[in-house]
């Protein structure tokens, strides 16, 4: 095999996974990460694969779209999944991790791999005549964004994303909250702050009138529908939160034997259980307003904020116009793109696309043809989603059953349809992996 060194730019989830896949296939990698020398508005450490918005990688249930994707990634020896599984914190059916321990494991594994050389510096131009993967994520620097625009001949798309606040566990009033997971699934992983109707209405009024932090004044503010700031969601109607992130279904308060009018859930952020995040509370409120409004939640009257919520701009390209299903750029096949930059949304999805990019760039380095994950698998469906929509209507997407090809003939029963989709995904994926 030729002694080729792959260039990977970006040490987030996608770049880390791509580097791991290359290295374990015997290909040398030079992984560039600008942190900690140059920080982003959202990161706080120099660790690789640092989680920013939350510590949850969604449901671990094998009957969910994210559960299928996790299973596929595990079967391909995903470093991200290995680190996540080793650093879990209680979260019911969800896979949530201790952020720092998770990122530390990824960093240590990559640092000690003999095929990986990590370079801590900002890349402002993409090397030519080299195989490379750009996985700089939603917070791509201005200089590199300009470089990508010049190569593709396209302006980036963007949307705004927000981070939820994290509070000190010792500052919670445990006399006013209770532990439970929705419908009793899994351990009692969440701290639940119950609100009666009067408390909910007062909270809603304060939330929609609170002062927000400004975004760039010259930009049309666009938020990703799957991760709306809580105040944006609240502005859609008085009861929107009660049917959304504050829905009380499946969360009976054992102290009174009935469910509250609304519930704010707190999810454990670290193994030591000293930090809890407010679930679904991504926000762009100014920090003093976060303290004032969120302390109206029962049990959080004296909450100490370890991290305030914040808003940041996410960047992604027009993948249907620019990419092949192998994640190669049409105009420059030696350049592969991965992660949220391609237009997938979510930690898990970003890592999955990074995994595919890593496999393909390694194959190219070894003189092999790149591969396409089958459309019937969740990983393949995500990759297909990146190229199939009309370019004008392209928006970020999470893993979900709707992106899988339908079962023909279509069963009338929803559960039966899902069962057949899952069964087919597992079968097709196993056959594909055997042929790699």
Beta strands, then each sheet from edge to edge (+ up, - down):
strand 1: 5-9
strand 2: 28-32
strand 3: 56-59
strand 4: 88-89
strand 5: 94-97
strand 6: 116-119
strand 7: 132-134
strand 8: 157-168
strand 9: 177-180
strand 10: 190-195
strand 11: 252-253
strand 12: 258-259
strand 13: 262-268
strand 14: 275-283
strand 15: 305-307
strand 16: 310-316
strand 17: 328-329
strand 18: 332-337
sheet 1: 6+ 2+ 1+ 7+ 18+ 17-
sheet 2: 3+ 5- 4+
sheet 3: 9+ 10- 13+ 14- 8+ 15-
sheet 4: 9+ 10- 13+ 14- 8+ 16-
sheet 5: 11+ 12-
end
